């Protein structure tokens, strides 16, 4: 068990890692071990594969080559490598935003009948930001807004509309540095172009271009995703739920949604409550259908429906290893290719749904917004019919689960602090001015088997709240802290400094606020 403690601080994960070891099932930790020692040049960021004259490397000790074949030095190579990661990350989250905006457009044309406008006020507010007259029908407003949002991706002139949400001082800094984002796609393409061999060799300029690309996602693609999801799926409200592998149920059909895009998982929530499928589940010997989430899809259905969270990134394999998962349905981002091999060790069916993320040898049921509920129902049915194939002797669900409170947004905090009719940030601002609250910190990110699972997220957050810093979290980082009991109001008394404790107790909030999935990092930007 000592080895397992080095791998994860989470008891449920430790137990599943023990089971994997006993059954000779390889996980991410085992595959990392097989990779050791990893390439030292790659770890230091001085390995370049940008062009076919490479791969080139820089000797960090100054004894060997100090430039690549093209003449690029360590600074240029390191900047290129980081910049290309920025481009990939920005394109992933922004593409998520594009798909959501496209669904809004389909909805306005009557082609996405499984969805509706659930937050009409947010629709009108957003339309006004884009200069749309709101004295029109809901359908007309939606159609115009959908068109304007999609235009942000290919925009050629001016700047992204949402950048005007930033404080004026911040906007002035961006303008001075020349990093105010223009079109979302334009910034990704320009960054990839400038990092091509023989283009930009000034590491400072490369990083400036990288910052502009990053901002095009934070104040563009991601922000579009968050706002439009609120419009068509409903704006989150504070909700209680549970987290960790213990949320899986031995006598239920367990369906796990995993990935990042809530357009399909929203329909999975509805399908899991379908009377026809519930009847079929009982006929198969189950008490019902239990939906749980992994990664950011988990956070989406948690925020809006209180659906329990089975775990974060490094727990996706471990959920299957419980032997209790009938179907894991996935879309895009953070889906390990190894899942197919893990699932083949059990009765679990892995189902892919996105044309952007196909897995060889895996069941593929392609999602279309035009028939969203139909697709979700088909996948849930797979799980129900698979329940009878479960080997009960191999089922081992850890008992660990923890309470959490999620569903915070800037609007929610605004109302909590001042009340429904006197909404204000005044109590928070006064606490900062008086020094009782030292500030706010956004803490986000994923897991990495190279570091002890969940440890650094929770250690950092505990230190911040101990020093009277209110923490805003999203994604897998929020799930890590939730498992350690940091996302309940009672945590303030145990972990927070006196100033933060007073604020939390006065308004009934946890010292760590869960703002959603990692695409909702944009909520952190606007809230902070």
KANOR-V68131 format. One record per pair of residues at least 12 apart in sequence whose C-alpha atoms are under 7 Angstrom apart, sorted by the first residue. I is the first residue (numbers start at 0). J is the second residue. Records with the same first field share a line. If there is no record, write none. Layout:
I->J  J
//
This chain:
3->16
5->451
6->451  452
7->451  452  453
8->451  452  453  454
11->244  397  399
12->314  317
14->397
15->317  320  321
19->320
26->316
27->448
28->448
40->56
44->77  80
45->57  73  76  77
47->76
49->195  196
50->196
52->68
55->67  68
57->73
74->202
75->200  201  202
78->202  205  206
79->194  205
82->206  209
83->191
85->209  213
86->187  190  191  212
89->212  213  216
90->187
92->216  220  221  518
93->216  220  221
95->224  260
96->220  221  223  224
97->149  220
99->224  227  228
100->145  148  149  227
102->368
103->145
104->142  145  146
107->138  141  142
110->369
111->368  369
112->369
113->371  372
114->231
115->231
116->230  231
117->230  231  232  233
118->229  230  231  233  234
119->230
121->230
122->230
126->140  144
151->182  183
152->182  183  184
153->182  183  184  185
154->181  182
155->182
156->181
157->181
158->179  180  181  182
159->180  181  182  219
161->218  219
162->218
178->207  208  210  211
179->211
180->211  212  214  215
183->215  216  219  220
186->211  212  215
187->212
190->208  209
217->521
218->521
221->518  519  521
222->521
225->518  519
235->302  303  406  407
236->406  407  411
237->404  405  406  407
238->302  305  404  405  406
239->305  403  404  405
240->305  306  307  402  403  404
241->307  308  400  401  402  403
242->307  308  309  310  400  401  402  481  482
243->308  309  310  399  400  401  482
244->309  310  318  396  397  399  400
245->396  397  398  399  400
246->307  309  400
247->396
249->323
250->285  286
251->285  286  287  288  289
252->285  287  288  289  325  382  383  386
253->288  289  290  323  324  325  326
254->289  290  291  324  325  326  327  382
255->290  291  292  293  326  327  328
256->291  292  293  296  297  327  328  329
257->292  293  294  296  297  327  328  329  330
258->294  295  296  329  330  331  332  333  334
259->295  296  330  331  332
260->296  330
261->296  299
263->371  375
264->296
265->300
266->371  372  375
267->375
270->372  375  376  379
271->288  290  379
276->380
280->383
283->386  387
290->306
291->306  307  308  309
292->307  308  309
293->308  309  310  311  312  315
294->310  311  312  474  475
295->474  516  517
298->474  515  516
299->515  516
302->405  406  515
310->478
311->475  478
312->333  445  446  475
313->446
316->338  341
319->342  347
321->394  395  396
322->345  393  394  395
323->394
324->347
325->346  347  348  382  385  386
326->347  348  349  382
327->348  349  350
328->349  350  351
329->350  351  352
330->351  352  353  356
331->353  356
339->361
346->388  389
349->361  362
350->362  363  364
351->363  364
352->364  365  366
353->365  366
401->482  484
402->484  487
403->481  486  487
404->486  487
405->513  514
406->513  514  515
407->512  513  514
408->514  522
409->522  526
415->506
416->506
435->498  499
436->467  468  498  499
437->467  468
438->468  469
439->468  469  470  527
440->468  469  470  471
441->470  471  472  523
442->470  471  472
443->472  473  474  476
444->474  475  476
445->475  476
453->479
456->476  479  480
457->479  480
461->494
464->494  495  496  510
465->494  495  496
466->496
467->495  496  498  499
468->499
469->499  510  511
470->510  511  512
471->511  512  513  514  523
472->511  512  513  514
473->513  514  515  516  517  519  520
474->515  516  517
477->513
485->511
486->509  511  512
487->509
488->503  507  508  509  510
489->509
490->509  510
491->503  509  510
495->510
//
